[in-house]
């Protein structure tokens, strides 16, 4: 029972921390709602500043209920025995073995998706609609949900079968083989995803010939970056938010712009945004994050390999280990449910590393393009996406993958 108390302690401490930080963020946003920060007063209208404040508060309000609900679901699945009940129920239809364990994990995935539906629906058709960001219709929402679920089943079923088979038959070091297999799968998915998976949800068309494409190609040549193409994605089909990103690896690298981004920014601003993304590539941020992911995943698999044989791990989380001595599916389910409770507190380290990379990418953009264009682009994006200019410093340090607007823009201006 000792592990039960440790789990509950981490669970409630993480809950307290999440609510404490959300409360600080709310207070900071409300406190500064009635005046635009001095450094932005000539560029951001009070109406836009207040819209960003209200949008932030609305997201925090929804987030509060998501936090509470997620903790209730976690407790229900673990200590209150619903996962154990699901396991026993499936044994009534599928004999014990790898396929029963696959069914358990896929059932858990589908249940989680269904439980998240009300929040996704509210976020899209109430919250985003309220602030004029939603462009998705009900039909598209359900098509996306069904496609995503079907894709998870089609890809997840054989993936889980291989991992669970390795757990069952590969001996004491199964976790090493499973890790190698999963990392190989991730690399393959990263390579083929832009060509075969992304088009299932969005339409991509080559960037039209013209001044913008010429400007971008010149930047790519200047930076020594070779891609498989420049594409525009129909992001406006779902949202008014804008973005740009790299996808793929090796020769399959693509550069993708949301159509909403092209609508809002000038060619010079788009060039600056792309230079920032190129900065991530040139500074090896993508490789570093990939290697870090691989290292953390290896440690996670090693930990899972040890926990699989610890009876207190199952019993402490409300599950009776199967009598056949092959608890792979249950171990994987419990591990995926419980691990975030313990890793929650390393979130600030991940955020800090990400912000460091953002500063480096901004510096690269300022070197290769005009820093003023990057500042102008950021201001437009903060304004159009209703991002708050006055986040709480503790909340931002804990969660934010990008530096707060005042700090980021001041850094860019110092480079001019």
MOKA-V714330 format. One record per pair of residues at least 6 apart in sequence whose C-alpha atoms are under 8 Angstrom apart, sorted by the first residue. I is the first residue (numbers start at 1). J is the second residue. Records with the same first field share a line. If there is no record, write none. Layout:
BEGIN
I=J ; J
END
This chain:
BEGIN
1=312 ; 315 ; 316
2=316
3=312 ; 313 ; 316 ; 317
4=316 ; 317
7=338 ; 341
10=341 ; 342
11=71 ; 341 ; 342
14=341 ; 344 ; 345
15=67 ; 68 ; 71
18=67
19=64
21=394 ; 395
22=60 ; 64 ; 395
24=392 ; 394 ; 395
25=391 ; 392 ; 395
26=57 ; 60
28=390 ; 391 ; 392
29=53 ; 56 ; 57 ; 388 ; 390 ; 391 ; 392
30=53
32=390
33=49 ; 50 ; 53
34=46 ; 50
35=46 ; 49
36=44 ; 45 ; 46 ; 49
37=389 ; 390
39=406
43=379
44=379 ; 383
48=383 ; 386
49=383 ; 386 ; 388 ; 389
51=131 ; 386
52=383 ; 385 ; 386 ; 387 ; 388
53=386 ; 387 ; 388
55=131 ; 386 ; 387
56=386 ; 387 ; 388
58=127
59=127
62=119 ; 123
66=119
74=337
76=82
77=83 ; 84
78=84 ; 317 ; 318 ; 319 ; 334
79=316 ; 317 ; 318 ; 319
80=318
81=318 ; 319
83=319
84=318 ; 319 ; 320
86=104
87=104 ; 330
90=100 ; 103 ; 104
91=100
94=100
97=326
98=161 ; 164 ; 165 ; 168 ; 329
99=161
101=164 ; 328 ; 329 ; 330
102=157 ; 160 ; 161 ; 164 ; 329
104=329 ; 330
105=329 ; 333
106=153 ; 156 ; 157
108=333
110=149
113=149
124=134 ; 136
125=134
128=134
129=135
132=240
133=239 ; 240 ; 241
134=238 ; 239 ; 240
135=236 ; 237 ; 238 ; 239 ; 240
136=237 ; 238 ; 239
137=238
144=201
147=200
159=182
162=178
163=178 ; 181
164=328 ; 329
166=174 ; 175 ; 177 ; 178
167=174 ; 175 ; 178 ; 328
168=326 ; 328
170=177
172=305
173=305
174=305
175=301 ; 302 ; 304 ; 305
176=298 ; 301 ; 302
178=301
179=297 ; 298 ; 301
183=294
190=247 ; 248 ; 249
191=248 ; 249 ; 250 ; 252
192=248 ; 252
193=248
194=247 ; 248 ; 254
202=233 ; 234 ; 235
203=233 ; 234
204=231 ; 232 ; 233 ; 234
205=231 ; 232 ; 233
206=229 ; 230 ; 231 ; 232
207=213 ; 230 ; 231 ; 232
211=267
212=267
215=267 ; 271
216=271 ; 274
219=271 ; 275 ; 368
220=226
223=278 ; 368
225=278
226=251 ; 253
227=251 ; 252 ; 253 ; 254 ; 255
228=251 ; 252 ; 253 ; 254
229=253 ; 254 ; 255
230=254 ; 255 ; 256 ; 257
231=254 ; 255 ; 256 ; 257
232=256 ; 257 ; 258 ; 259
233=256 ; 257 ; 258 ; 259
234=258 ; 259 ; 260
235=241 ; 242 ; 258 ; 259 ; 260
236=258 ; 259 ; 260
240=260 ; 385
241=260 ; 261 ; 384 ; 385
242=258 ; 259 ; 260 ; 261 ; 381 ; 385
243=257 ; 258 ; 260 ; 261
244=255 ; 256 ; 257 ; 258 ; 261 ; 273 ; 274
245=255 ; 256 ; 257 ; 277
246=253 ; 254 ; 255 ; 256 ; 277
247=253 ; 254 ; 255 ; 256
248=254
261=270
262=270
264=380
265=377 ; 380
268=373
269=373 ; 374 ; 376 ; 377
270=377
271=369
272=365 ; 366 ; 369 ; 370 ; 371 ; 373 ; 374 ; 377
273=365 ; 374 ; 377
275=361 ; 364 ; 365 ; 368 ; 369
276=361 ; 362 ; 364 ; 365
277=361
278=361 ; 365
279=360 ; 361 ; 362 ; 363 ; 364 ; 365
280=286 ; 357 ; 358 ; 360 ; 361
283=360 ; 361
285=357
304=331 ; 332 ; 335
307=313 ; 331
308=327 ; 328 ; 331
311=321
314=320 ; 321 ; 331 ; 334
315=321
317=334
321=327 ; 330
347=398 ; 399
348=397 ; 398 ; 399
350=401
351=397 ; 398 ; 399 ; 400 ; 401 ; 402
352=397 ; 401
354=401 ; 402
355=400 ; 401 ; 402 ; 403
358=402 ; 403
359=403 ; 408 ; 411
362=412
363=412 ; 415
365=371 ; 374
366=374 ; 412 ; 415 ; 416
370=416
371=412 ; 413 ; 415 ; 416
372=412 ; 413 ; 416
374=412
375=409 ; 412 ; 413
378=409
382=388 ; 389 ; 405
389=404 ; 405 ; 406
390=404
391=404
396=403 ; 404
END
